[in-house]
Amino acid sequence: MLVRLLYASRPVAPLTTEVVDAILAQSRAHNPKLGITGILCYSHDLFLQVLEGSRDAVCEMYNTIVRDDRHTHVRILSYEEIAERRFGNWTMGHVDVTTINPSLLLKYAELPVLNPFTCPGQASMALLDEFLATAAVIGRSG
């Protein structure tokens, strides 16, 4: 059984390129053997991530993230059983939200800022779909 988990969190410290690169490298090294695919969106003060895979693998990965000292205020925005992966092309694709046109963010929120803590999980997933459609996702294929 496949599941999709969408969560948001805040970094404990402002994000640097080195921290993001380390997270992506770790994800790309471990996710393939766990059967996990997904996407990570980030800005200086936010993580928004989708994890897809088996229920056990995704739940264990989420528990690891909750215990990771780089994250705080970790919140599940959406969790669902799925028939197929939406982000199956990436062991962990990524989007630097600071490079996105603010009008795209405004399409799904009250202000042209990514704040998944104040909008429905469906709106965050729709925004991620837009990132896929506009080729905003960067990263190695799964």
C-alpha positions as CSV (number, residue, x, y, z in Angstrom):
1,M,0.0,0.0,0.0
2,L,1.3,3.4,-1.0
3,V,0.7,6.6,1.1
4,R,1.5,10.3,0.6
5,L,2.4,12.5,3.6
6,L,2.6,16.2,3.4
7,Y,4.1,18.1,6.3
8,A,5.5,21.5,7.1
9,S,8.1,22.5,9.7
10,R,10.3,25.4,10.7
11,P,14.1,25.1,10.7
12,V,15.7,25.6,14.1
13,A,18.2,28.0,12.6
14,P,17.9,30.0,9.3
15,L,18.6,27.7,6.4
16,T,21.9,27.9,4.7
17,T,22.9,26.3,1.3
18,E,25.1,23.8,3.2
19,V,22.2,22.6,5.4
20,V,19.8,22.2,2.5
21,D,22.5,20.4,0.5
22,A,23.1,18.0,3.4
23,I,19.4,17.2,3.8
24,L,19.1,16.6,0.0
25,A,22.2,14.4,-0.1
26,Q,21.0,12.4,2.9
27,S,17.6,11.9,1.3
28,R,19.0,10.9,-2.1
29,A,21.3,8.4,-0.4
30,H,18.7,6.7,1.8
31,N,15.4,7.2,0.1
32,P,15.9,4.8,-2.9
33,K,16.5,1.8,-0.7
34,L,13.4,2.7,1.4
35,G,11.3,3.2,-1.7
36,I,10.6,6.8,-0.7
37,T,10.1,9.5,-3.3
38,G,9.1,13.1,-2.9
39,I,9.8,16.8,-3.0
40,L,11.2,19.3,-0.6
41,C,10.3,23.0,-0.8
42,Y,12.1,25.4,1.4
43,S,12.8,29.0,2.2
44,H,15.0,30.6,4.9
45,D,12.3,29.8,7.6
46,L,10.2,26.9,6.2
47,F,10.2,23.3,5.1
48,L,7.3,21.9,3.1
49,Q,7.8,18.3,2.1
50,V,5.9,15.4,0.5
51,L,7.0,11.8,1.2
52,E,5.6,8.9,-0.8
53,G,6.1,5.2,-0.4
54,S,4.9,2.3,1.8
55,R,3.0,3.2,4.9
56,D,5.7,1.8,7.2
57,A,8.6,3.5,5.3
58,V,6.8,6.9,5.2
59,C,5.8,6.8,8.8
60,E,9.3,5.8,10.0
61,M,10.8,8.6,7.9
62,Y,8.3,11.1,9.3
63,N,9.2,10.0,12.8
64,T,12.9,10.5,12.0
65,I,12.1,14.0,10.8
66,V,10.2,14.9,13.9
67,R,13.2,13.8,16.0
68,D,15.7,15.7,13.7
69,D,17.2,18.6,15.6
70,R,17.1,20.7,12.5
71,H,13.3,20.9,12.6
72,T,10.8,22.4,14.9
73,H,7.0,22.8,14.8
74,V,6.6,19.8,12.6
75,R,3.0,19.5,11.4
76,I,1.2,17.0,9.3
77,L,-0.9,18.8,6.6
78,S,-2.2,15.8,4.7
79,Y,-1.9,12.0,4.9
80,E,-3.6,9.7,2.4
81,E,-3.5,6.3,0.8
82,I,-2.8,6.6,-2.9
83,A,-3.1,4.5,-6.0
84,E,0.0,6.0,-7.6
85,R,2.9,8.3,-6.8
86,R,2.7,12.0,-7.8
87,F,6.4,12.6,-7.2
88,G,7.8,9.3,-8.3
89,N,10.4,10.9,-10.6
90,W,12.4,12.2,-7.6
91,T,14.3,10.5,-4.8
92,M,14.0,14.0,-3.4
93,G,13.3,16.8,-5.8
94,H,13.5,20.3,-4.4
95,V,12.2,23.9,-4.9
96,D,13.8,27.0,-3.4
97,V,10.6,29.0,-2.8
98,T,12.5,32.3,-2.8
99,T,13.0,31.7,-6.6
100,I,9.3,31.3,-7.3
101,N,7.2,34.1,-8.9
102,P,5.1,35.6,-6.0
103,S,2.0,35.5,-8.2
104,L,2.1,31.7,-8.2
105,L,2.2,31.7,-4.4
106,L,-0.7,34.3,-4.3
107,K,-2.8,31.9,-6.3
108,Y,-3.1,29.6,-3.3
109,A,-2.8,31.9,-0.3
110,E,-3.9,35.2,1.2
111,L,-0.5,36.8,0.7
112,P,2.3,36.0,-1.9
113,V,4.2,34.1,0.8
114,L,4.4,30.3,1.3
115,N,2.9,29.6,4.7
116,P,1.4,26.1,4.8
117,F,0.6,26.6,8.5
118,T,-2.3,28.9,7.6
119,C,-3.8,27.2,4.5
120,P,-5.5,23.9,3.8
121,G,-3.2,20.9,3.0
122,Q,-5.1,20.7,-0.4
123,A,-3.9,24.2,-1.3
124,S,-0.3,23.3,-0.5
125,M,-0.6,20.1,-2.6
126,A,-2.1,22.2,-5.5
127,L,0.9,24.6,-5.2
128,L,3.3,21.6,-5.4
129,D,1.4,20.4,-8.5
130,E,2.0,23.9,-10.0
131,F,5.7,23.5,-9.3
132,L,5.7,20.3,-11.2
133,A,3.8,21.8,-14.1
134,T,6.0,24.8,-14.4
135,A,9.2,22.8,-14.1
136,A,10.2,24.5,-10.9
137,V,11.3,21.2,-9.3
138,I,15.1,20.6,-9.4
139,G,16.8,17.3,-8.6
140,R,17.9,14.0,-9.8
141,S,15.4,11.5,-11.0
142,G,14.5,8.6,-8.8
